Amino acid sequence: MTYTSLIEQILGLENVVVDSVKTQYTFTHLASRKAVLDILAKSDGKYYNIEVHRSHKKVLEKARYYSSSMDVVLTSSVGKDILLPEVIIIFICEKDIFKLGLVQYTIQPTITKLLEPIDMGQQLYIFNTEADDPSHPLYDLMAISKIVIQMKQGSASYQTT
């Protein structure tokens, strides 16, 4: 599976052209801790950070930290205008951090009184490999991700179904 097809499958897009991919990419900026991204891809001016996460702890905090680190390092300016990049963060998690049994959680800012989502140039998707929903379009991808996570932890006892 290519990074292009991974992004297409996860986000339901077609004809994605990935300009560049860096694995274990480190962002370092002054007066802060460094952020090491599992996968950083760029396509059509958008940046994708794909993380494989074993722990169910602090996923939202890590997503916020990675997003802000990407903003600081990737922001450019033209005259007095600041150009923030569009950032898409994807966490593929071993555990269901919300314990709702969903395959996919999409997290976005919302105007609460209107229940209306707003576009701030950041998107966060959390995928749960614990979910067992064969009808979901990403079920096969999550099964593969579960195997990758198990291999990453050195477990020889993974199963394919």
Beta strands, then each sheet from edge to edge (+ up, - down):
strand 1: 20-27
strand 2: 35-43
strand 3: 46-53
strand 4: 76-78
strand 5: 81-83
strand 6: 86-93
strand 7: 104-107
strand 8: 110-111
strand 9: 116-117
strand 10: 122-128
sheet 1: 1+ 2- 3+ 6+ 10+ 7-
sheet 2: 4+ 5-
sheet 3: 8+ 9-
end
